[in-house]
Amino acid sequence: MNPSRRDFLGIIGGAAALPLAARVAQGSPLRLHVAGALPAGVQAQQGPVGGGKIGYAIVGLGRISMGQFMPGVKASAQRSRITALVSGHPDKAARVAAQYGVPRNAIYNYQNYEQIAHNPNVDAVYIALPNGMHAEYTIRAAQSGKHVLCEKPMANSVAECEQMIAACQKAERKLMIAYRCRLEPTNLRAVQLIRGGYVGTLEIIDTGFGFTIAPGEWRLNKKMAGGGPMVDVGIYSLQACRYLSGEEPVEVSANWSVIDRDGRFTEVEENLNWTMRFPSGVLTTCYTSYGANCGNTYRATGSKGWVELGPAFTYEGIRMRSEGQESVAIAQPETDRYPDQFSREADHFAECILGNHEPVTPGEEGLRDEKLIQAIYESCREGRPVKTAAAPF
């Protein structure tokens, strides 16, 4: 059996979610101050129509939206609801609309997508299309006056990421990239332990995530995906190194390979490993693959101990093990059950819209990752380390 990336992420079990306020970022939220105007004929929204809930239009009816995000919204029902669908498959859209109580006149296709501008029940869109389509449908949503929650990776190039940010700023709409692990309790607890000195001085991070991909997946098409496992599951390891260290890398060095000459890897890499050096001296070793189930873990090691998550990035059942200073209190967080992570993600963005504050993972976060991914690919192509522009986290 060759599970897809989405299927692979959904294995294993857990428990209930923490209150949202305890799960999100530390400190006061940042306010957005951006200029621009909504497109002609679109009135500024005075607030959600749905009694304090944000209405989402789901753009793309695939595995991540139908199998994860939409059930998450339905299970939560706190701040979010599904009010429209955008799909190129009318029959599928009609079936899903009936399941979620979406009226037939709120089903759109990719040609009349902009008509969401005139639907007052749509406050935001959730974009779950192939990576190469993220920029176009984010920009079209912003121009239609809607906030955007976009799946990762944000886009296939730095220029596209910048265009997405600019479009949302001009339209005064919020943009969030769907990095669900940045809201997940066990990952947040690992960060808290490292910041609190439980492992002493952080020295080394080792992380990997990969699986065996089936033939015919759109992720093997470079135009649609932008790359291979690096942009698909390697991005989880890249993110983990950044949020665990609290720093931005100053140098990356990488190698890639294709071993299985079976036709799957004519456009994208099969395996990729990379190292990063951070300003404090923290070093990381990372690996990802479409040819092997090479892990779903990270281990952060310091001068006094370590914190390890395995699995670290699944949809549920994330587990932590650790050894460190006894003076620092430690407790295993309650572990997510399906689809808690997606409930949390949808409700966090809804609260950002309702409260007018910035998401924990705005567009700028996706842009940072894309710049690093391009540096990693540059290192692979040129066979040398690549310097990166470090910035405060």
C-alpha positions in Angstrom: 0.0 0.0 0.0 1.3 3.5 -1.0 -0.5 6.1 1.2 -0.7 9.6 0.0 0.8 12.4 2.1 -2.6 13.3 3.4 -3.4 9.7 4.3 0.0 9.2 5.9 -0.5 12.2 8.1 -3.8 11.0 9.4 -2.6 7.8 11.2 -2.6 7.3 15.0 -4.9 8.7 17.8 -5.1 11.1 20.7 -7.3 13.3 23.0 -9.1 16.6 23.4 -8.1 20.2 22.6 -7.0 23.0 25.0 -8.9 26.3 25.1 -7.9 28.4 22.1 -6.5 31.3 24.1 -4.0 28.9 25.8 -2.9 27.4 22.5 -2.2 30.5 20.4 0.8 32.9 20.4 2.2 34.5 23.5 1.7 38.2 24.2 -0.6 40.9 22.7 -1.7 40.3 19.1 -0.3 42.6 16.4 -2.7 45.0 14.7 -2.8 45.2 10.9 -2.3 48.7 9.4 -2.6 48.4 5.7 -3.8 50.7 2.9 -6.1 49.9 0.0 -9.7 49.7 -1.1 -12.1 46.9 -2.0 -12.9 46.4 -5.6 -15.7 48.4 -7.2 -19.2 47.1 -6.3 -18.0 45.3 -3.2 -19.1 46.8 0.1 -16.9 46.7 3.2 -18.2 44.0 5.5 -19.4 45.2 8.8 -19.0 41.8 10.5 -19.9 38.2 9.9 -23.6 37.5 9.1 -23.6 34.2 10.9 -24.1 35.3 14.5 -20.4 35.7 15.4 -19.2 32.9 13.1 -17.0 33.4 10.1 -18.3 31.9 6.9 -15.8 30.0 4.8 -15.9 29.2 1.1 -14.0 26.0 0.5 -11.9 26.4 -2.7 -11.1 22.9 -4.0 -12.8 19.7 -2.9 -9.9 17.3 -2.4 -8.5 15.2 0.4 -7.3 17.9 2.7 -10.5 20.0 2.5 -13.1 17.2 2.5 -11.2 14.8 4.7 -9.7 17.2 7.3 -10.7 20.9 7.2 -14.4 20.7 6.6 -14.9 18.0 9.3 -12.8 20.2 11.6 -15.1 23.2 11.0 -18.2 21.0 11.5 -16.8 19.5 14.7 -16.0 22.8 16.2 -18.9 25.1 15.4 -17.4 27.7 17.7 -16.3 30.5 15.4 -16.5 28.9 11.9 -19.1 27.6 9.4 -19.0 26.5 5.8 -21.1 28.7 3.6 -19.9 28.1 0.1 -18.0 25.7 -2.2 -15.8 26.3 -5.2 -15.2 23.3 -7.4 -14.8 22.2 -11.0 -17.0 19.1 -10.4 -20.7 20.0 -10.1 -21.9 16.6 -9.0 -19.3 16.3 -6.2 -20.0 19.9 -5.1 -23.8 19.2 -4.9 -23.2 16.1 -2.8 -20.9 17.9 -0.4 -23.2 21.0 -0.3 -26.1 18.7 0.9 -23.8 17.2 3.6 -22.9 20.6 5.0 -26.1 22.5 4.4 -24.6 24.8 1.8 -27.4 26.2 -0.5 -27.0 25.4 -4.2 -26.7 29.1 -5.2 -23.5 29.2 -3.0 -21.8 26.6 -5.2 -19.3 28.3 -7.6 -16.8 27.1 -10.2 -13.3 28.4 -11.1 -14.7 30.7 -13.8 -17.3 32.5 -11.7 -15.2 32.4 -8.5 -15.3 36.2 -8.2 -19.1 36.0 -7.6 -18.3 35.2 -4.0 -17.8 38.9 -3.7 -21.6 39.3 -3.6 -22.2 36.6 -1.1 -22.5 38.2 2.4 -22.3 34.8 4.0 -18.7 34.3 2.8 -16.2 36.1 5.0 -13.1 34.1 4.1 -11.9 31.4 1.7 -10.0 28.3 2.5 -7.7 27.5 -0.4 -6.9 23.7 -0.8 -5.8 23.6 -4.4 -2.5 22.4 -5.8 0.4 24.6 -4.8 0.8 26.2 -8.2 -2.7 27.6 -8.0 -2.4 29.2 -4.5 -1.3 32.6 -5.7 -4.0 33.1 -8.4 -6.9 32.1 -6.1 -5.6 34.1 -3.1 -5.2 37.2 -5.2 -8.7 36.7 -6.8 -10.2 36.2 -3.3 -8.6 39.4 -1.9 -9.8 41.3 -4.9 -13.3 40.0 -4.2 -13.1 41.4 -0.6 -12.5 38.1 1.2 -9.9 37.0 3.8 -7.7 34.1 2.9 -6.6 31.0 4.8 -4.2 29.2 2.3 -2.7 25.8 2.6 1.1 25.4 2.7 3.4 25.7 1.0 2.2 29.2 0.3 3.2 29.3 -3.4 5.8 28.0 -5.8 8.0 31.1 -5.8 9.1 34.1 -3.7 7.5 36.5 -6.2 4.1 34.7 -6.0 4.3 34.9 -2.2 5.0 38.6 -2.3 2.1 39.2 -4.8 -0.3 37.3 -2.4 0.8 39.5 0.5 0.5 42.7 -1.5 -3.0 41.8 -2.8 -4.3 41.1 0.7 -2.8 44.3 2.1 -4.2 46.4 -0.7 -7.7 44.9 -0.2 -7.3 45.2 3.6 -8.0 41.5 4.0 -6.1 39.1 6.3 -3.9 36.3 5.0 -3.0 33.2 7.0 -0.9 30.2 5.9 -2.2 26.9 7.3 0.7 25.8 9.5 -1.5 23.8 11.9 1.5 22.6 14.0 2.1 26.2 15.2 -1.2 25.9 17.1 -0.9 22.3 18.2 -0.5 21.8 22.0 2.4 19.3 22.0 4.5 21.3 19.6 3.8 24.4 21.7 4.8 22.6 24.8 8.1 21.6 23.3 8.8 25.2 22.4 7.9 26.3 25.9 10.2 23.7 27.5 13.1 24.8 25.3 12.5 28.5 26.0 12.2 27.7 29.7 15.7 26.1 29.9 14.5 22.5 30.4 17.2 21.2 28.0 19.8 23.8 28.9 21.3 25.6 26.0 19.9 24.3 22.7 22.6 22.8 20.6 21.3 20.4 17.9 18.0 19.7 16.1 17.5 16.5 14.1 14.3 16.0 12.1 12.9 14.1 9.2 9.6 13.4 7.5 9.0 11.3 4.4 6.8 8.7 2.8 6.6 6.5 -0.3 4.5 8.4 -2.9 2.2 6.6 -5.3 2.6 7.0 -9.1 0.3 9.6 -10.7 0.1 12.0 -7.8 -0.1 15.7 -8.8 2.7 16.3 -6.3 5.1 14.7 -8.8 4.3 17.5 -11.4 6.7 20.3 -10.8 4.5 23.0 -12.3 1.7 22.1 -9.9 3.7 21.3 -6.8 6.8 23.5 -7.2 9.1 20.7 -6.0 9.1 17.3 -4.4 9.1 16.2 -0.8 10.9 19.3 0.3 7.9 21.5 -0.3 5.4 18.9 0.7 6.5 17.3 4.0 10.1 18.7 4.3 8.5 22.0 5.1 7.3 20.6 8.4 10.9 19.9 9.4 12.0 23.3 8.2 9.2 25.0 10.3 10.1 22.9 13.3 13.8 24.0 13.3 12.7 27.6 13.1 10.0 27.6 15.9 12.1 25.4 18.2 15.2 27.5 17.9 13.4 30.8 17.7 15.9 31.9 15.1 16.3 32.2 11.3 19.1 30.3 9.7 22.2 32.1 8.3 23.4 29.3 6.1 21.9 26.1 4.4 23.7 23.2 2.7 21.8 20.5 0.9 21.9 17.5 -1.4 19.2 15.7 -3.4 19.0 12.4 -5.2 16.8 10.1 -7.3 17.3 6.4 -6.6 14.0 4.7 -7.8 14.2 5.0 -11.6 10.5 4.0 -12.1 9.2 7.1 -13.8 7.9 8.9 -10.7 10.8 11.3 -10.3 11.3 12.8 -13.8 10.4 16.3 -12.6 11.0 16.5 -8.8 13.5 15.1 -6.3 13.0 11.8 -4.6 15.2 12.4 -1.5 16.7 15.6 0.0 18.7 16.2 3.1 19.9 19.6 4.3 21.7 21.2 7.2 21.2 24.7 8.7 23.3 26.9 10.9 21.6 29.5 13.1 23.1 32.7 14.6 23.4 31.3 18.1 25.4 28.3 16.7 22.5 25.8 16.7 23.0 23.2 14.0 20.2 21.2 12.4 20.1 18.0 10.3 17.0 17.5 8.2 15.8 14.9 5.7 12.8 14.2 3.6 11.8 11.7 1.0 9.1 10.5 -1.4 10.9 7.1 -1.7 10.9 6.0 1.9 9.0 6.3 5.1 12.0 8.1 6.7 10.4 9.3 9.9 7.9 11.8 11.3 10.0 13.2 14.2 12.2 15.8 15.6 14.6 15.8 18.5 16.0 19.0 20.0 19.1 18.4 22.1 20.6 20.9 24.6 23.4 21.0 27.1 21.2 19.6 29.9 18.7 17.3 28.1 16.5 16.8 25.1 12.9 17.0 23.8 11.6 14.6 21.2 8.3 14.4 19.3 7.4 11.2 17.4 5.1 11.3 15.6 5.6 15.1 15.4 3.5 16.2 12.5 0.5 13.9 12.1 -3.1 15.0 12.2 -3.5 13.3 15.6 -1.7 11.3 18.2 1.4 13.5 18.5 3.6 12.3 21.4 6.4 13.9 23.4 9.3 12.3 25.3 11.9 14.3 27.1 14.8 14.3 29.6 16.1 17.5 31.2 16.5 19.5 34.3 14.2 18.4 37.1 13.7 21.9 38.3 11.6 22.6 35.3 8.1 21.3 35.6 7.0 19.1 32.7 3.7 17.5 31.8 2.5 15.7 28.7 -0.1 17.9 26.9 -3.4 16.4 26.0 -3.1 15.0 22.5 -5.3 16.0 19.6 -8.0 13.8 18.2 -9.1 14.0 14.6 -10.0 16.7 13.5 -9.0 19.0 16.4 -6.1 20.6 14.6 -8.3 21.8 11.8 -11.0 23.0 14.2 -8.3 25.0 16.0 -6.9 26.4 12.7 -10.2 27.5 11.4 -11.3 29.1 14.7 -8.0 30.9 15.2 -8.3 32.6 11.8 -11.9 33.3 12.5 -11.0 35.0 15.8 -8.3 37.0 14.0 -10.9 38.3 11.6 -13.5 39.0 14.4 -10.9 40.6 16.7 -8.9 42.3 13.9 -5.5 40.9 14.9 -2.8 39.2 13.0 -2.7 35.4 12.7 0.2 33.5 14.2 1.2 32.4 10.7 0.5 35.4 8.4 1.6 35.5 4.7 5.1 36.7 5.8 5.7 33.4 7.5 5.0 31.5 4.3 7.3 33.9 2.4 10.1 33.2 4.9 9.8 29.5 4.3 9.7 29.9 0.5 12.9 31.9 0.6 14.6 29.2 2.6 13.3 26.4 0.3 14.7 28.2 -2.7 18.0 28.6 -0.9 18.0 24.8 -0.2 17.3 24.0 -3.9 20.0 26.4 -4.9 22.5 24.6 -2.7 21.4 21.3 -4.3 21.9 22.6 -7.8 25.2 24.3 -7.2 26.8 21.9 -4.7 27.7 24.5 -2.1 26.4 26.1 1.1 24.1 29.1 0.6 24.0 32.1 2.9 20.6 33.3 3.9 19.3 36.6 5.3 18.7 36.0 9.0 16.0 38.0 10.7 14.5 38.0 14.2 11.8 35.3 14.6 
